[in-house]
């Protein structure tokens, strides 16, 4: 593996601010579901097709949360950007209860692949310059969707949640805790789905994330578009998903931005240790997982790094 490690200062780059960004809605089909997406462009863009970045967010998220933040940053840096709601979430949520709000790595990976196929056929997009940017949980899905995909040139990951079996057990209560949640998952699936709130205040019971913070604060992630729902039927698929285990599958140049103060940095080290390709790694100091979602300074620094990485393909 060729690994380039960036310092915070070395990662900064000059960007030209674009005062206005325009969006248009794009719907597309995948495996019987109609997905709702948004194309971000410089306002009034009428020139040559632009390189594009498909942006995906954290678990339970919708496109108006952290994906929209990074989509705007990519447009500021000369790209088109595309976000969308996964099947069963947000504006793509018109599905039966048993499959709504299920954090399904397989379904979400398939939806990302369909998004790449969609943007490749948009007239505003340069189909030879398609990139993927995965944030938090969708980092693993993005790796899976990009690996072996001839449509995609490069991949960037911000605050990636790259878990293996050891990390899963450390986070979810050890081997017994994981078995218990898988039992909950199987019972919920047998019952046709069991939906609970995704976010709640510190210590709340019956809530996926009883921690307050980003998802619970109205001026951050608790926006009107957010479903704030979780289907317990999704636990088994999530807990048995180990994207850190097989980095060899990724055949595209990679850039990662993370912090020791954010979630499971050990997953990044495990992944990079087994990755044979070209990788750019930027570690930021003192940045929490939620800071990467919407703190302007941290979002801008992460966006600078991945945009530089994506631009290298254009300039080569």
Secondary structure, 3 states (H helix, E strand, C coil): CEEEEECCCCCCCCCCCCCCEEEEEEEEEECCEEEEEEEEEECCCCCCCEEEEEEECCCCCCCCCHHHHHHHHHHHCCCEEEEECCCCCHHHCCCCHHHCCCCCHHHHHHHHHHHHHHHCCCCCEEEEEEEEEEECCHHHHHHHHHCCCCCCCEEEEECCCCCCHHHHHHHCCHHHHHHHHHHHHHHHHHCCCCEEEEECCCCCCCEEECCCCHHHCCCCCCCCCCCCEEEHHHHHHHHCCCHHHCHHHCCCEEEEEECCCCCCHHHHHHHHHHCCCEEEEEECCCCCCCHHHHCHHHHHHHHHHHHHHHHHHHHC
